Amino acid sequence: MRIIGLTGGIGMGKSTAAAAFRRARIPVFDADLAVHRLQAKGGRAVKLIEAAFPGTTSRGATDRHALRAAVLGNPEALARLEHILHPMVEADERAFVARARRAGQRAVVLDIPLLFEVNGDQRVDTVVVVSAPRAIQVHRVALRRGMSKADVEAVIARQMPDAEKRRRADLVVRTGLSRAHTLQALRRFIRTLRA
């Protein structure tokens, strides 16, 4: 079974790419969704997050705004949070890959925004990076998340630079031209998985 790592900075088009893989009936593990589940009501990470960051949970779930305020711009706090979340997300990822292997899947996609930062590229066969010009990236994030430009820039600054991700990729999909161009590039790649 071929394991594809899908990554790219915030606002670069990972959701569009992941949707294209799903439409092609290739299972996709969404690391962000795994984090949301871990932080949701009853999630495995909620009590550990509250212990590490008092006041960042409410009614059995993580208050994502409070948690963001507690860690944004604080590398030590962010490292503590990642120490809680990353092992749990990796365990969910391993279970996903094992299920897909048992089901006889030919390929799976691991949609991991920080793939290189957490050495996830060591666990995949092929890395696909989605990339767009910085101005488009900032505009997309500000529109979608309602974040201030300063917050957007802070999130981008903590991620590996786009140029470095592109350099380390097996395939770069440009998402700043048009949706049709992006999907065409992804369809070409998906055909190679079926060959």
Rosetta blueprint (number, residue, H / E / L):
1 M L
2 R E
3 I E
4 I E
5 G E
6 L E
7 T E
8 G L
9 G L
10 I L
11 G L
12 M L
13 G L
14 K H
15 S H
16 T H
17 A H
18 A H
19 A H
20 A H
21 F H
22 R H
23 R H
24 A L
25 R L
26 I L
27 P L
28 V E
29 F E
30 D E
31 A H
32 D H
33 L H
34 A H
35 V H
36 H H
37 R H
38 L H
39 Q H
40 A L
41 K L
42 G L
43 G L
44 R L
45 A L
46 V H
47 K H
48 L H
49 I H
50 E H
51 A H
52 A H
53 F L
54 P L
55 G L
56 T L
57 T E
58 S E
59 R L
60 G L
61 A E
62 T E
63 D L
64 R H
65 H H
66 A H
67 L H
68 R H
69 A H
70 A H
71 V H
72 L L
73 G L
74 N L
75 P H
76 E H
77 A H
78 L H
79 A H
80 R H
81 L H
82 E H
83 H H
84 I H
85 L H
86 H H
87 P H
88 M H
89 V H
90 E H
91 A H
92 D H
93 E H
94 R H
95 A H
96 F H
97 V H
98 A H
99 R H
100 A H
101 R H
102 R H
103 A L
104 G L
105 Q L
106 R L
107 A E
108 V E
109 V E
110 L E
111 D E
112 I L
113 P L
114 L L
115 L L
116 F L
117 E L
118 V L
119 N L
120 G H
121 D H
122 Q H
123 R H
124 V L
125 D L
126 T E
127 V E
128 V E
129 V E
130 V E
131 S E
132 A L
133 P L
134 R H
135 A H
136 I H
137 Q H
138 V H
139 H H
140 R H
141 V H
142 A H
143 L H
144 R H
145 R H
146 G L
147 M L
148 S L
149 K H
150 A H
151 D H
152 V H
153 E H
154 A H
155 V H
156 I H
157 A H
158 R H
159 Q L
160 M L
161 P L
162 D H
163 A H
164 E H
165 K H
166 R H
167 R H
168 R H
169 A L
170 D L
171 L E
172 V E
173 V E
174 R E
175 T L
176 G L
177 L L
178 S L
179 R H
180 A H
181 H H
182 T H
183 L H
184 Q H
185 A H
186 L H
187 R H
188 R H
189 F H
190 I H
191 R H
192 T H
193 L H
194 R H
195 A L
